[in-house]
Amino acid sequence: MLLSVINTKLRDRYADLDALCDDLGVNRTEITDALAAAGYRYDPQLNRFI
């Protein structure tokens, strides 16, 4: 569920992961670590987790 929410927000509202984290006041490392544990990584070219 986290993957879907984050990727939707990245697609619809934010230019990159840093902008999302700054706006929502969340820690980038917590998001990337949680998604990495599920096998996903952030692709800045695509602006989404794959």
Secondary structure by P-SEA (a helix, b strand, c coil): caaaaaaaaaacccccaaaaaaaacccaaaaaaaaaaacccccccccccc
